Amino acid sequence: MKDLRPGETVDQVFLIQGKDLRRNAAGALYAACRLCDKSGVIDARWWQATEERFAAIADGAFVKVSGRVQSHRGQIQLIIDDIEAVELAETELRDFLPSTERDIEAMWAELVDHLGGISNAHLRRLVDKFVGDEALVAKLKSSPAATQIHHNTVGGLLEHTLDIVRLARAITSVYGDALNRDLLLVGAFLHDLGKTEELEVEGAFSYTDRGNLVGHIASAVIWIEQKADAISEERGEPFPDQIRDLVQHMVLSHHGAKERGSPKVPMIPEALVLHAIDDLDMRVHVAREAIETDQDPSSSFTPYHRILDARLYKRSTVLPGDGDPE
């Protein structure tokens, strides 16, 4: 999608990742769609849509699209001239879903290596319960971190989790004894793990019924309780309540505020840091994506970005004199 330019024509198969039937100012129907392939997602408009034709094409379906690319408010969009559903094998699904550019197995190996440095025996046993859950790990390797906004790729959740763990390790080297390193690493690992149950890759990235009804925060808190109970049963001694409560608090508060979906606000330094680095990773990813996909090379700035509430200057990463010796 990044290589598409205004004026080009398109005739290819896409996966519908979202569709909405709307009316324009004159009352005429049109369809707004999000189409994706492995390279990314593009917004599309189907001006000739009718209720019958719109209903005949399911969200998450494969479609053959003929159309043309145009620029709208500084962003590319696809104008659909013709669209029809096509049948493709389920095994071909991943060819139409954006995937992380990083090696999934290498990321998982690095994550396990970082977690292997946890010295607290109780926290280490808790982490081992999650790392040893093969079904959960398989989902972590394939899940997106979101349906839109950031890390919305196959493997995106693992990529985001690894980067949060990397940031957690780095920040503890700055603040030293002001933070419990092991607790922060465990929170970084577990904070979004419930998204493996909240989101699914079935034709497109979407929310499961449990994701809508329960959500990733509650799911992870339940899992922590279950894993701690299993450890208690195996060892014949109670898992420490304080450690269980603190780990659950890290998950419960990582969105930072109740109006942003956190049942609890951060009440320990480690939770404050986790919220900050989680938000930081999202913002850096969104900014990089906005700059890389900008379609106007003549402008120094991107169009206004709703999430970041700003137009982004695109030329800060390479400056005159970079790499030159004194």
C-alpha positions as CSV (number, residue, x, y, z in Angstrom):
1,M,0.0,0.0,0.0
2,K,2.9,2.4,0.7
3,D,3.9,2.3,-3.0
4,L,0.5,3.3,-4.3
5,R,0.4,6.8,-5.8
6,P,-2.5,9.1,-6.9
7,G,-3.5,8.4,-10.5
8,E,-2.6,4.7,-10.5
9,T,-5.2,2.1,-11.3
10,V,-5.7,-1.1,-9.3
11,D,-7.1,-4.5,-10.3
12,Q,-6.4,-7.0,-7.6
13,V,-7.7,-9.1,-4.7
14,F,-8.0,-7.5,-1.2
15,L,-9.4,-8.5,2.2
16,I,-12.2,-6.3,3.6
17,Q,-11.2,-5.3,7.1
18,G,-14.2,-3.1,7.7
19,K,-17.1,-1.6,5.8
20,D,-19.8,1.0,6.5
21,L,-22.8,2.1,4.4
22,R,-23.3,5.9,4.6
23,R,-25.1,8.7,3.0
24,N,-23.5,11.8,1.5
25,A,-24.7,15.4,2.0
26,A,-27.2,14.9,-0.9
27,G,-28.6,11.7,0.7
28,A,-27.1,9.3,-1.8
29,L,-25.7,6.0,-0.5
30,Y,-22.0,5.1,-0.7
31,A,-19.8,2.6,1.1
32,A,-16.7,3.4,3.1
33,C,-14.3,0.4,3.3
34,R,-10.9,-0.6,4.6
35,L,-9.1,-2.9,2.3
36,C,-5.9,-4.7,3.1
37,D,-3.2,-7.0,1.8
38,K,0.1,-8.0,3.2
39,S,1.6,-4.6,2.6
40,G,-0.9,-2.6,4.6
41,V,-4.4,-1.1,4.7
42,I,-6.1,1.5,2.5
43,D,-9.3,3.4,2.9
44,A,-11.7,3.0,0.0
45,R,-14.9,4.6,-1.2
46,W,-17.5,2.8,-3.3
47,W,-19.8,5.5,-4.7
48,Q,-22.1,3.2,-6.6
49,A,-22.9,1.0,-3.6
50,T,-26.5,-0.1,-3.1
51,E,-28.0,-1.7,0.0
52,E,-28.3,-5.0,-1.9
53,R,-24.7,-5.1,-3.2
54,F,-23.3,-3.8,0.1
55,A,-25.1,-6.6,2.0
56,A,-23.8,-9.2,-0.5
57,I,-20.2,-8.6,0.4
58,A,-19.3,-9.6,3.9
59,D,-16.8,-7.9,6.2
60,G,-13.8,-10.2,6.3
61,A,-14.4,-11.4,2.8
62,F,-12.0,-11.6,-0.1
63,V,-12.9,-9.2,-2.9
64,K,-11.6,-8.5,-6.4
65,V,-11.4,-4.7,-6.8
66,S,-11.0,-2.5,-9.8
67,G,-10.4,1.1,-9.1
68,R,-8.1,4.1,-9.0
69,V,-6.0,5.8,-6.4
70,Q,-6.5,9.4,-5.5
71,S,-5.3,11.8,-2.8
72,H,-7.8,13.1,-0.2
73,R,-6.7,15.6,2.4
74,G,-3.1,14.5,2.0
75,Q,-3.8,10.7,2.3
76,I,-4.3,8.2,-0.5
77,Q,-7.6,6.4,-0.9
78,L,-9.0,4.0,-3.4
79,I,-12.1,4.8,-5.5
80,I,-13.8,1.5,-6.2
81,D,-15.2,1.2,-9.8
82,D,-16.1,-2.5,-9.4
83,I,-16.0,-5.0,-6.6
84,E,-17.0,-8.6,-6.4
85,A,-16.5,-11.4,-3.8
86,V,-14.1,-14.2,-4.6
87,E,-13.3,-17.5,-3.0
88,L,-9.8,-18.1,-1.7
89,A,-8.4,-20.9,0.4
90,E,-8.2,-20.3,4.2
91,T,-4.4,-21.0,3.9
92,E,-4.1,-17.9,1.7
93,L,-5.5,-15.6,4.4
94,R,-2.1,-14.6,5.8
95,D,-1.1,-13.4,2.4
96,F,-3.7,-10.6,2.8
97,L,-3.0,-9.6,6.4
98,P,-0.3,-7.0,7.2
99,S,2.5,-8.8,9.2
100,T,5.3,-7.5,11.3
101,E,8.6,-7.0,9.4
102,R,10.6,-8.5,12.3
103,D,11.3,-12.2,12.7
104,I,8.7,-13.7,15.0
105,E,10.8,-16.5,16.4
106,A,13.8,-14.3,17.0
107,M,11.6,-11.8,18.9
108,W,10.1,-14.6,21.0
109,A,13.6,-15.9,21.8
110,E,14.8,-12.5,22.9
111,L,11.7,-12.0,25.0
112,V,12.3,-15.3,26.8
113,D,15.9,-14.3,27.3
114,H,14.9,-11.0,29.0
115,L,12.4,-12.8,31.2
116,G,15.0,-15.3,32.2
117,G,16.8,-12.6,34.1
118,I,14.0,-12.3,36.7
119,S,15.5,-13.2,40.1
120,N,12.4,-13.2,42.4
121,A,11.5,-16.8,42.7
122,H,7.7,-16.2,42.9
123,L,7.6,-13.9,39.9
124,R,9.8,-16.3,38.0
125,R,7.5,-19.2,38.6
126,L,4.5,-17.0,37.5
127,V,6.3,-16.1,34.3
128,D,7.2,-19.7,33.6
129,K,3.6,-20.7,33.8
130,F,2.8,-18.2,31.0
131,V,5.9,-19.0,28.9
132,G,5.1,-22.7,29.2
133,D,1.5,-22.3,28.0
134,E,2.0,-23.4,24.4
135,A,-1.4,-22.5,23.1
136,L,-1.1,-19.0,24.6
137,V,2.4,-18.5,23.2
138,A,1.2,-19.5,19.7
139,K,-1.5,-16.9,19.9
140,L,0.9,-14.2,21.2
141,K,3.1,-14.9,18.1
142,S,0.2,-14.4,15.7
143,S,-2.0,-11.7,17.3
144,P,-2.1,-8.0,16.5
145,A,-1.9,-5.5,19.3
146,A,-4.9,-3.7,17.9
147,T,-7.3,-3.7,15.0
148,Q,-6.2,-0.2,14.1
149,I,-3.9,2.6,15.4
150,H,-0.7,0.7,16.3
151,H,0.9,-2.7,15.8
152,N,-2.1,-3.9,13.9
153,T,-0.2,-6.7,12.1
154,V,0.2,-10.4,12.5
155,G,2.9,-10.6,15.2
156,G,2.2,-7.0,16.2
157,L,1.4,-8.0,19.8
158,L,4.7,-9.8,20.3
159,E,6.6,-6.9,18.7
160,H,4.9,-4.4,21.1
161,T,5.4,-6.6,24.1
162,L,9.1,-7.1,23.4
163,D,9.6,-3.4,22.9
164,I,7.9,-2.6,26.2
165,V,10.1,-5.2,28.0
166,R,13.2,-3.6,26.3
167,L,12.1,-0.2,27.6
168,A,11.4,-1.5,31.0
169,R,14.9,-3.0,31.2
170,A,16.5,0.3,30.0
171,I,14.5,2.5,32.4
172,T,15.4,0.4,35.5
173,S,19.1,1.1,34.7
174,V,18.3,4.8,35.1
175,Y,16.2,4.8,38.3
176,G,17.9,1.9,40.1
177,D,16.4,1.1,43.5
178,A,13.4,3.4,42.9
179,L,11.9,0.6,40.9
180,N,11.5,-3.1,41.4
181,R,13.0,-4.4,38.2
182,D,11.5,-7.9,38.3
183,L,8.0,-6.5,39.0
184,L,8.2,-4.0,36.1
185,L,9.5,-6.8,33.7
186,V,6.6,-9.1,34.6
187,G,4.1,-6.2,34.2
188,A,5.6,-5.3,30.8
189,F,5.3,-9.0,29.7
190,L,1.7,-9.5,30.9
191,H,0.1,-6.1,30.4
192,D,-1.5,-6.8,27.0
193,L,-1.3,-10.6,27.0
194,G,-5.1,-10.7,27.3
195,K,-5.3,-9.4,23.7
196,T,-4.6,-12.9,22.6
197,E,-8.2,-13.6,23.7
198,E,-9.7,-10.2,22.9
199,L,-8.7,-10.1,19.3
200,E,-8.8,-12.7,16.5
201,V,-7.5,-13.1,13.0
202,E,-10.5,-14.6,11.2
203,G,-10.8,-13.0,7.8
204,A,-9.6,-9.7,9.4
205,F,-8.5,-8.3,12.7
206,S,-11.6,-8.1,14.9
207,Y,-12.8,-8.4,18.4
208,T,-14.0,-11.7,19.8
209,D,-17.3,-11.9,21.7
210,R,-15.2,-12.3,24.9
211,G,-13.1,-9.4,23.9
212,N,-16.2,-7.1,23.7
213,L,-17.8,-8.5,26.8
214,V,-14.8,-9.0,29.1
215,G,-11.7,-7.3,27.5
216,H,-8.0,-7.9,27.6
217,I,-7.4,-6.4,31.0
218,A,-9.9,-8.5,32.8
219,S,-8.8,-11.7,31.0
220,A,-5.1,-11.2,32.0
221,V,-6.1,-10.5,35.6
222,I,-8.1,-13.8,35.7
223,W,-5.1,-15.7,34.2
224,I,-2.8,-14.3,36.8
225,E,-5.1,-15.6,39.5
226,Q,-5.4,-19.0,37.9
227,K,-1.6,-19.3,37.4
228,A,-0.9,-18.3,41.0
229,D,-3.5,-20.8,42.2
230,A,-1.8,-23.6,40.1
231,I,1.6,-22.7,41.6
232,S,0.1,-22.9,45.1
233,E,-1.4,-26.3,44.4
234,E,1.8,-27.7,42.9
235,R,4.1,-26.4,45.7
236,G,1.7,-27.0,48.6
237,E,2.1,-23.5,49.9
238,P,0.2,-20.3,49.2
239,F,1.4,-18.0,46.4
240,P,2.1,-14.6,48.1
241,D,-1.0,-12.4,48.1
242,Q,1.1,-9.2,47.9
243,I,2.9,-10.3,44.7
244,R,-0.2,-11.5,43.1
245,D,-2.0,-8.3,43.9
246,L,0.9,-6.1,42.6
247,V,1.1,-8.0,39.3
248,Q,-2.6,-7.7,38.8
249,H,-2.4,-4.0,39.7
250,M,0.2,-3.5,36.9
251,V,-2.3,-4.9,34.4
252,L,-5.3,-3.2,35.8
253,S,-3.7,0.3,35.7
254,H,-1.6,0.2,32.6
255,H,-4.0,2.5,30.6
256,G,-3.3,5.1,33.2
257,A,-6.7,6.5,33.8
258,K,-10.2,5.3,34.3
259,E,-11.6,7.2,31.3
260,R,-9.0,5.4,29.2
261,G,-10.2,1.9,30.3
262,S,-8.1,1.3,33.4
263,P,-10.2,0.0,36.4
264,K,-7.4,1.4,38.6
265,V,-5.0,4.3,38.3
266,P,-1.3,3.5,38.8
267,M,-0.5,3.5,42.5
268,I,3.1,2.2,42.5
269,P,6.1,3.5,40.7
270,E,6.4,0.4,38.5
271,A,2.8,0.9,37.3
272,L,3.4,4.6,36.5
273,V,6.4,3.6,34.4
274,L,4.5,0.8,32.6
275,H,1.8,3.2,31.6
276,A,4.3,5.7,30.4
277,I,6.3,3.3,28.3
278,D,3.2,1.7,26.9
279,D,1.9,5.0,25.8
280,L,5.3,6.0,24.5
281,D,5.7,2.9,22.3
282,M,2.2,3.5,20.8
283,R,3.0,7.1,20.0
284,V,6.4,6.4,18.4
285,H,4.9,3.6,16.3
286,V,2.0,5.8,15.2
287,A,4.3,8.7,14.4
288,R,6.7,6.6,12.4
289,E,3.8,5.0,10.4
290,A,2.3,8.4,9.7
291,I,5.7,9.7,8.3
292,E,6.5,6.6,6.3
293,T,3.1,6.5,4.6
294,D,2.8,10.2,3.9
295,Q,2.0,10.7,0.2
296,D,3.3,14.3,-0.3
297,P,7.1,14.3,-0.6
298,S,7.1,18.1,-1.3
299,S,5.8,18.9,2.2
300,S,7.9,18.9,5.3
301,F,4.8,18.0,7.4
302,T,2.2,15.2,7.4
303,P,-1.5,16.0,7.5
304,Y,-3.0,16.5,10.9
305,H,-3.0,13.3,12.9
306,R,-6.0,12.8,15.2
307,I,-4.3,10.4,17.6
308,L,-1.2,12.6,18.1
309,D,-3.2,15.9,17.8
310,A,-0.5,17.4,15.5
311,R,1.0,17.6,12.1
312,L,4.3,15.8,12.2
313,Y,7.6,17.3,10.9
314,K,9.0,14.5,8.6
315,R,12.7,15.5,8.5
316,S,14.0,15.2,12.0
317,T,15.6,11.7,11.9
318,V,18.4,12.7,9.4
319,L,20.1,16.1,10.0
320,P,22.9,18.0,8.3
321,G,26.2,16.9,9.8
322,D,25.0,13.5,11.0
323,G,27.8,11.0,10.8
324,D,30.4,13.6,9.9
325,P,33.6,13.7,12.0
326,E,34.5,16.8,13.9
